[in-house]
């Protein structure tokens, strides 16, 4: 059986039905998913769990608290991580993501 891994991006400008991708190898299925907000992300993580995904990596928009909430939502059955960066680069990230 192939392992299933997902990467989840969150932002209000995504259209989840459009902004998605999947890659499949002999041993792994990787899906890139999007959600417009945290409520939508919660539903998506539950769906991924039902589909047999065992690990989800979250974009930096989630942070540790939301990652923990999602982990609990899966009854601590899915490996859920989140992207972080070196705090020395905060200025560059703030400039990039500012309006």
Backbone as a chain_set.jsonl record, in Angstrom:
{"seq": "XXXXXXXXXXXXXXXXXXXXXXXXXXXXXXXXXXXXXXXXXXXXXXXXXXXXXXXXXXXXXXXXXXXXXXXXXXXXXXXXXXXXXXXXXXXXXXXXXXX", "coords": {"N": [[0.836, -1.18, 0.0], [0.508, 2.222, -0.813], [2.074, 5.014, 0.748], [0.537, 7.998, 1.95], [0.828, 11.428, 1.657], [0.288, 14.848, 2.431], [0.458, 18.312, 1.552], [-0.54, 21.331, 2.864], [-1.789, 24.4, 1.988], [-2.822, 27.637, 3.07], [-4.969, 30.314, 2.419], [-6.868, 33.248, 1.62], [-7.249, 33.712, -1.099], [-7.224, 31.368, -2.531], [-8.766, 28.844, -4.558], [-9.997, 26.013, -3.664], [-10.912, 23.764, -5.215], [-9.712, 24.193, -7.628], [-7.023, 24.864, -7.16], [-4.938, 22.697, -6.658], [-2.838, 19.8, -6.562], [-1.417, 16.651, -7.542], [0.929, 14.085, -7.018], [2.275, 10.998, -7.92], [4.115, 8.17, -7.081], [5.771, 4.975, -7.229], [5.673, 4.257, -4.571], [4.532, 6.31, -3.07], [1.941, 8.706, -2.578], [1.484, 12.034, -3.112], [-0.13, 14.954, -2.231], [-0.954, 18.277, -2.955], [-2.784, 20.627, -1.335], [-5.33, 23.152, -0.886], [-6.803, 25.642, 1.244], [-9.215, 28.088, 2.123], [-9.566, 29.206, 4.608], [-9.227, 28.628, 8.193], [-11.333, 27.024, 9.173], [-12.174, 25.681, 6.864], [-9.821, 24.299, 6.387], [-9.805, 22.545, 8.568], [-11.939, 20.821, 7.929], [-10.89, 19.751, 5.586], [-8.571, 18.393, 6.474], [-9.755, 16.387, 8.003], [-11.058, 15.03, 5.943], [-8.844, 14.17, 4.45], [-7.757, 12.407, 6.301], [-9.771, 10.435, 6.356], [-9.385, 9.471, 3.801], [-7.08, 8.1, 4.071], [-4.63, 9.372, 4.389], [-1.554, 9.818, 6.018], [0.182, 11.725, 6.914], [0.551, 15.246, 7.177], [1.779, 18.279, 6.088], [1.84, 21.616, 7.023], [1.452, 24.941, 5.742], [3.212, 27.994, 6.617], [1.228, 29.746, 7.51], [-0.331, 28.551, 9.414], [0.981, 27.87, 11.937], [2.088, 26.886, 15.308], [-0.074, 26.549, 17.157], [-2.456, 26.165, 15.661], [-1.661, 23.935, 14.245], [-1.491, 22.087, 16.307], [-4.194, 21.987, 17.082], [-5.309, 20.818, 14.781], [-4.02, 18.353, 14.858], [-5.149, 17.251, 17.176], [-7.756, 17.136, 16.255], [-7.644, 14.961, 14.62], [-7.582, 12.924, 16.383], [-5.004, 12.538, 17.308], [-3.841, 10.863, 15.433], [-2.704, 11.391, 12.988], [0.355, 12.472, 11.533], [1.25, 15.687, 11.878], [2.782, 18.497, 10.745], [4.342, 21.772, 10.616], [5.415, 24.482, 8.597], [8.245, 26.456, 9.224], [10.508, 29.233, 9.759], [13.761, 30.777, 9.878], [13.967, 33.126, 12.416], [15.502, 35.395, 11.947], [14.927, 36.094, 9.411], [12.464, 37.277, 9.418], [11.811, 39.952, 8.702], [12.096, 39.929, 5.915], [10.146, 38.04, 5.164], [7.852, 39.349, 6.131], [7.848, 41.627, 4.5], [7.496, 40.436, 1.981], [4.958, 39.154, 2.201], [3.289, 41.253, 2.842], [0.654, 43.598, 2.172]], "CA": [[0.0, 0.0, 0.0], [1.285, 3.454, -0.908], [1.925, 6.017, 1.794], [-0.106, 9.212, 1.456], [1.312, 12.634, 2.32], [-0.295, 16.063, 1.863], [0.939, 19.628, 1.949], [-1.734, 22.173, 2.887], [-1.588, 25.845, 1.947], [-4.035, 28.344, 3.465], [-5.029, 31.726, 2.061], [-8.207, 33.603, 1.139], [-7.33, 33.81, -2.559], [-7.235, 30.049, -3.164], [-10.0, 28.139, -4.884], [-9.527, 24.655, -3.411], [-11.199, 22.811, -6.3], [-8.803, 24.503, -8.728], [-5.633, 24.96, -6.723], [-4.544, 21.42, -6.075], [-1.966, 19.0, -7.428], [-1.106, 15.347, -6.974], [2.066, 13.382, -7.591], [2.237, 9.603, -7.484], [5.234, 7.314, -7.438], [5.486, 3.572, -6.91], [5.515, 4.046, -3.129], [3.987, 7.471, -2.367], [1.013, 9.667, -3.175], [1.641, 13.34, -2.494], [-1.149, 15.886, -2.693], [-0.896, 19.655, -2.499], [-4.167, 21.06, -1.156], [-5.494, 24.522, -0.424], [-8.0, 25.997, 2.003], [-9.337, 29.548, 2.21], [-9.512, 29.625, 6.008], [-8.949, 27.522, 9.103], [-12.482, 26.11, 9.219], [-12.079, 24.839, 5.672], [-8.662, 23.428, 6.598], [-10.226, 21.484, 9.491], [-12.729, 19.849, 7.154], [-9.995, 19.097, 4.635], [-7.721, 17.439, 7.194], [-10.607, 15.231, 8.323], [-11.255, 14.301, 4.686], [-7.585, 13.494, 4.152], [-7.646, 11.274, 7.215], [-10.684, 9.384, 5.863], [-8.804, 8.941, 2.571], [-5.901, 7.305, 4.388], [-3.389, 10.135, 4.477], [-0.951, 9.628, 7.327], [0.988, 12.881, 7.304], [0.221, 16.518, 6.542], [2.648, 19.412, 6.402], [1.07, 22.843, 6.891], [2.227, 26.141, 5.427], [3.493, 28.836, 7.767], [0.044, 30.481, 7.961], [-0.985, 27.824, 10.502], [1.681, 28.021, 13.207], [2.036, 25.75, 16.224], [-1.375, 26.352, 17.818], [-3.405, 25.565, 14.703], [-1.169, 22.579, 13.966], [-1.901, 21.253, 17.444], [-5.643, 21.805, 16.975], [-5.563, 19.834, 13.723], [-3.57, 17.051, 15.358], [-6.192, 16.78, 18.085], [-8.934, 16.851, 15.444], [-7.456, 13.615, 14.055], [-7.366, 12.024, 17.524], [-3.555, 12.296, 17.369], [-3.538, 9.72, 14.564], [-1.952, 11.842, 11.814], [1.549, 13.282, 11.76], [0.988, 17.015, 11.322], [3.855, 19.446, 10.991], [4.119, 23.077, 10.009], [6.611, 25.134, 8.091], [8.746, 27.597, 9.985], [11.709, 29.803, 9.158], [14.695, 31.432, 10.781], [13.434, 34.435, 12.808], [16.314, 36.474, 11.377], [14.351, 36.426, 8.104], [11.112, 37.813, 9.609], [11.643, 41.185, 7.932], [11.919, 39.584, 4.499], [8.829, 37.409, 5.017], [6.839, 40.388, 6.324], [7.828, 42.443, 3.281], [6.941, 39.66, 0.876], [3.548, 38.849, 2.386], [2.497, 42.453, 3.141], [-0.215, 44.022, 1.065]], "C": [[0.884, 1.247, 0.0], [1.021, 4.357, 0.29], [1.324, 7.263, 1.16], [0.302, 10.389, 2.32], [0.664, 13.835, 1.65], [0.423, 17.293, 2.387], [-0.242, 20.57, 1.812], [-1.349, 23.647, 2.985], [-2.894, 26.533, 2.314], [-3.922, 29.814, 3.087], [-6.366, 32.042, 1.419], [-8.349, 33.635, -0.386], [-7.34, 32.463, -3.278], [-8.662, 29.615, -3.494], [-9.649, 26.662, -4.784], [-9.798, 23.656, -4.534], [-10.269, 23.007, -7.492], [-7.342, 24.386, -8.333], [-5.234, 23.727, -5.924], [-3.645, 20.697, -7.071], [-1.712, 17.667, -6.737], [0.035, 14.723, -7.759], [2.041, 11.96, -7.056], [3.459, 8.865, -8.003], [4.841, 5.876, -7.095], [5.185, 3.363, -5.43], [4.791, 5.18, -2.396], [2.997, 8.23, -3.236], [1.18, 10.962, -2.392], [0.612, 14.28, -3.1], [-0.866, 17.263, -2.106], [-2.334, 20.158, -2.499], [-4.184, 22.511, -0.696], [-6.799, 24.666, 0.35], [-8.022, 27.518, 2.121], [-9.228, 30.063, 3.636], [-9.35, 28.395, 6.892], [-10.11, 26.539, 9.199], [-12.465, 25.155, 8.038], [-10.92, 23.856, 5.801], [-9.012, 22.27, 7.531], [-11.003, 20.405, 8.754], [-11.838, 19.061, 6.2], [-9.107, 18.066, 5.321], [-8.525, 16.2, 7.581], [-10.861, 14.38, 7.082], [-10.0, 13.528, 4.314], [-7.4, 12.273, 5.052], [-8.539, 10.125, 6.748], [-10.135, 8.71, 4.61], [-7.503, 8.181, 2.814], [-4.584, 8.053, 4.403], [-2.852, 10.027, 5.902], [-0.148, 10.797, 7.822], [0.566, 14.099, 6.501], [1.233, 17.558, 7.014], [1.851, 20.676, 6.09], [1.977, 24.009, 6.522], [2.37, 26.996, 6.685], [2.304, 29.624, 8.286], [-0.628, 29.816, 9.159], [-0.319, 28.052, 11.847], [1.425, 26.865, 14.146], [0.659, 25.501, 16.846], [-2.38, 25.676, 16.886], [-2.961, 24.152, 14.32], [-1.595, 21.627, 15.075], [-3.399, 20.983, 17.409], [-5.981, 20.757, 15.923], [-5.128, 18.438, 14.148], [-4.625, 16.45, 16.279], [-7.46, 16.402, 17.331], [-8.866, 15.449, 14.835], [-7.248, 12.572, 15.148], [-5.905, 11.617, 17.646], [-3.13, 11.099, 16.525], [-2.744, 10.104, 13.323], [-0.73, 12.633, 12.259], [1.323, 14.626, 11.081], [2.11, 17.951, 11.742], [3.516, 20.779, 10.353], [5.453, 23.705, 9.649], [6.971, 26.303, 8.993], [9.992, 28.131, 9.277], [12.572, 30.439, 10.246], [14.146, 32.82, 11.135], [14.246, 35.617, 12.263], [15.762, 36.922, 10.019], [12.943, 37.014, 8.211], [10.852, 39.057, 8.761], [11.375, 40.886, 6.462], [10.554, 38.929, 4.257], [7.718, 38.438, 5.161], [6.726, 41.267, 5.082], [7.171, 41.693, 2.122], [5.433, 39.49, 1.003], [2.688, 40.081, 2.719], [1.694, 42.857, 1.914], [0.368, 45.169, 0.376]], "O": [[1.879, 1.317, 0.721], [-0.104, 4.451, 0.78], [1.564, 7.555, -0.011], [0.151, 10.368, 3.542], [0.504, 13.848, 0.43], [0.926, 17.312, 3.511], [-0.882, 20.611, 0.761], [-0.682, 24.078, 3.925], [-3.965, 26.071, 1.92], [-2.928, 30.476, 3.386], [-6.942, 31.19, 0.742], [-9.466, 33.589, -0.901], [-7.452, 32.418, -4.503], [-9.62, 29.968, -2.807], [-9.066, 26.105, -5.714], [-8.971, 22.777, -4.775], [-10.064, 22.082, -8.278], [-6.523, 23.866, -9.092], [-5.202, 23.732, -4.694], [-3.694, 20.958, -8.273], [-1.78, 17.563, -5.512], [0.103, 14.817, -8.984], [1.811, 11.745, -5.866], [3.793, 8.923, -9.186], [3.701, 5.611, -6.713], [4.513, 2.397, -5.068], [4.465, 5.033, -1.218], [3.179, 8.379, -4.444], [1.038, 10.987, -1.17], [0.494, 14.39, -4.321], [-0.575, 17.399, -0.918], [-3.017, 20.124, -3.522], [-3.191, 23.03, -0.187], [-7.758, 23.923, 0.143], [-6.974, 28.156, 2.209], [-8.847, 31.212, 3.86], [-9.338, 27.264, 6.406], [-9.885, 25.333, 9.297], [-12.713, 23.959, 8.194], [-11.028, 22.707, 5.372], [-8.57, 21.142, 7.314], [-10.751, 19.214, 8.938], [-12.01, 17.854, 6.029], [-8.915, 16.971, 4.791], [-8.018, 15.082, 7.492], [-10.878, 13.151, 7.161], [-10.076, 12.368, 3.911], [-6.934, 11.228, 4.599], [-8.112, 8.97, 6.744], [-10.381, 7.526, 4.377], [-6.893, 7.675, 1.872], [-3.522, 7.431, 4.426], [-3.606, 10.132, 6.87], [0.178, 10.875, 9.006], [0.263, 14.006, 5.311], [1.497, 17.684, 8.21], [1.258, 20.792, 5.017], [3.135, 24.059, 6.938], [1.717, 26.738, 7.696], [2.358, 30.133, 9.406], [-1.419, 30.457, 9.851], [-0.999, 28.396, 12.814], [0.644, 25.965, 13.836], [0.272, 24.348, 17.04], [-3.067, 24.733, 17.278], [-3.797, 23.277, 14.096], [-2.01, 20.499, 14.811], [-3.829, 19.862, 17.681], [-6.841, 19.905, 16.146], [-5.796, 17.453, 13.833], [-4.952, 15.269, 16.167], [-8.16, 15.464, 17.714], [-9.895, 14.828, 14.569], [-6.791, 11.463, 14.871], [-5.598, 10.492, 18.038], [-2.172, 10.404, 16.863], [-2.169, 9.235, 12.668], [-0.78, 13.371, 13.243], [1.218, 14.701, 9.857], [2.354, 18.167, 12.929], [2.522, 20.901, 9.637], [6.471, 23.486, 10.307], [6.102, 27.039, 9.461], [10.464, 27.539, 8.307], [12.14, 30.607, 11.386], [13.884, 33.615, 10.233], [13.718, 36.722, 12.136], [16.095, 38.004, 9.538], [12.292, 37.227, 7.189], [9.781, 39.191, 8.169], [10.523, 41.519, 5.84], [9.886, 39.225, 3.266], [6.746, 38.412, 4.405], [5.62, 41.61, 4.663], [6.379, 42.267, 1.374], [4.705, 39.662, 0.025], [1.472, 39.953, 2.862], [2.021, 42.501, 0.782], [-0.213, 45.673, -0.585]]}, "num_chains": 1, "name": "protein.A"}
